[in-house]
Amino acid sequence: MTEGNFVDYVKMYVSSGKGGRGSAHLHREKYITKGGPDGGDGGRGGHIILRGNDNLWTLLHLKFKKHIRAGHGGNGSKSRSFGADGEDFYLDVPLGTVIRDTETNEILLEITENGEERIIAEGGKGGLGNWHFRSSTNQTPRYAQPGMPMEEKYITLELKVLADVGLVGFPNAGKSTLLSVVTSAKPKIADYEFTTLKPNLGIVEYRDFQTFVMADIPGIIEGAAEGKGLGHYFLRHIERNSILLFMIPADAEDIRKQYDILLDELRRYNPEMLDKDRVIAISKSDMLDDELKAEMKIELDNELPIPYLFISSVAQQGITELKDVLWKMLNV
């Protein structure tokens, strides 16, 4: 999946179907000139239904669908014939999709499971035919109910990436390079900041044909929690990751300080993120010789509060050990 094909924000108008009207027909046939009521009910209007689909990773297929309408219910007719229900409209969305009311920004529902179906706009009920209104004092009612009106609203679909491992780090920390090495994903890689502007997903192949999903989240900058840069746009994708893998380059001036800044941005955006399992990968460590690496270990053992590993995506150092640690954390 290329960056240009990743769409995680879509606005649209949805309208369910209106209910069909009930029939006020009176039974008539040869030799029966004054039969009783036999009007059928109107059909239900079609629903707009959101359905989770774990084969989808993006909202790209909905990018140009700005107006979604379900079918109207059919009208009732004679001989107590019911009107047909309006056709439901199914919107398949990737897991992790949040649906908001565009006008109020209120979260209406979330789709997190494959095959999960949730009605976002309910079709109007069909009106009752005059058959229902007969009584001993009114044996030929000449009225029936109209159908209920349709439901319409403007909604915003917002995808929060669902992945087992989310890569967190400042721009140009080596996240995309790691993803390209451990998965078959082909993220854009270059030696400048903000190469990645959209999340990239990849399947990491582990031993015995086992796999887990890794997400390369665009780089965080200080102040992202307040919306600086594209802060909120990036940070929301980290909310649904099981494990946070902090990527800090070996040539960083202060590794502990970088970790603290990243962690603070997550805390200010959503304190619940601190409940996730965390591990640090010190990237680009192929530039360190054994002596320097030993000195850094002594210092980092005292400073870092969580496990860490030295890795180099380019030199393929520490990659197998990293997979082992992540798999063990996912399956505790």
Rosetta blueprint (number, residue, H / E / L):
1 M L
2 T L
3 E H
4 G H
5 N H
6 F L
7 V L
8 D L
9 Y E
10 V E
11 K E
12 M E
13 Y E
14 V E
15 S E
16 S L
17 G L
18 K L
19 G L
20 G L
21 R L
22 G L
23 S L
24 A L
25 H L
26 L E
27 H L
28 R L
29 E E
30 K L
31 Y L
32 I E
33 T L
34 K L
35 G L
36 G L
37 P E
38 D L
39 G L
40 G L
41 D L
42 G L
43 G L
44 R L
45 G L
46 G L
47 H L
48 I E
49 I E
50 L E
51 R E
52 G E
53 N L
54 D L
55 N L
56 L L
57 W L
58 T L
59 L L
60 L H
61 H H
62 L H
63 K L
64 F L
65 K L
66 K L
67 H E
68 I E
69 R E
70 A L
71 G L
72 H L
73 G L
74 G L
75 N L
76 G L
77 S E
78 K L
79 S L
80 R L
81 S E
82 F L
83 G L
84 A L
85 D L
86 G L
87 E L
88 D L
89 F E
90 Y E
91 L E
92 D E
93 V E
94 P L
95 L L
96 G L
97 T E
98 V E
99 I E
100 R E
101 D E
102 T L
103 E L
104 T L
105 N L
106 E L
107 I E
108 L E
109 L E
110 E E
111 I E
112 T L
113 E L
114 N L
115 G L
116 E L
117 E E
118 R E
119 I E
120 I E
121 A E
122 E L
123 G L
124 G L
125 K L
126 G L
127 G L
128 L L
129 G L
130 N H
131 W H
132 H H
133 F H
134 R L
135 S L
136 S L
137 T L
138 N L
139 Q L
140 T L
141 P L
142 R L
143 Y L
144 A L
145 Q L
146 P L
147 G L
148 M L
149 P L
150 M L
151 E L
152 E E
153 K E
154 Y E
155 I E
156 T E
157 L E
158 E E
159 L E
160 K L
161 V L
162 L L
163 A L
164 D L
165 V E
166 G E
167 L E
168 V E
169 G L
170 F L
171 P L
172 N L
173 A L
174 G L
175 K H
176 S H
177 T H
178 L H
179 L H
180 S H
181 V H
182 V H
183 T L
184 S L
185 A L
186 K L
187 P L
188 K L
189 I L
190 A L
191 D L
192 Y L
193 E L
194 F L
195 T L
196 T L
197 L L
198 K L
199 P L
200 N E
201 L E
202 G E
203 I E
204 V E
205 E E
206 Y L
207 R H
208 D H
209 F H
210 Q L
211 T E
212 F E
213 V E
214 M E
215 A E
216 D E
217 I L
218 P L
219 G L
220 I L
221 I L
222 E L
223 G L
224 A H
225 A H
226 E H
227 G L
228 K L
229 G L
230 L L
231 G H
232 H H
233 Y H
234 F H
235 L H
236 R H
237 H H
238 I H
239 E L
240 R L
241 N L
242 S L
243 I E
244 L E
245 L E
246 F E
247 M E
248 I E
249 P E
250 A L
251 D L
252 A L
253 E L
254 D L
255 I H
256 R H
257 K H
258 Q H
259 Y H
260 D H
261 I H
262 L H
263 L H
264 D H
265 E H
266 L H
267 R H
268 R H
269 Y H
270 N L
271 P H
272 E H
273 M H
274 L H
275 D H
276 K L
277 D E
278 R E
279 V E
280 I E
281 A E
282 I E
283 S E
284 K L
285 S H
286 D H
287 M H
288 L L
289 D L
290 D H
291 E H
292 L H
293 K H
294 A H
295 E H
296 M H
297 K H
298 I H
299 E H
300 L H
301 D H
302 N H
303 E H
304 L L
305 P L
306 I L
307 P L
308 Y E
309 L E
310 F E
311 I L
312 S E
313 S L
314 V L
315 A L
316 Q L
317 Q E
318 G L
319 I H
320 T H
321 E H
322 L H
323 K H
324 D H
325 V H
326 L H
327 W H
328 K H
329 M H
330 L H
331 N L
332 V L
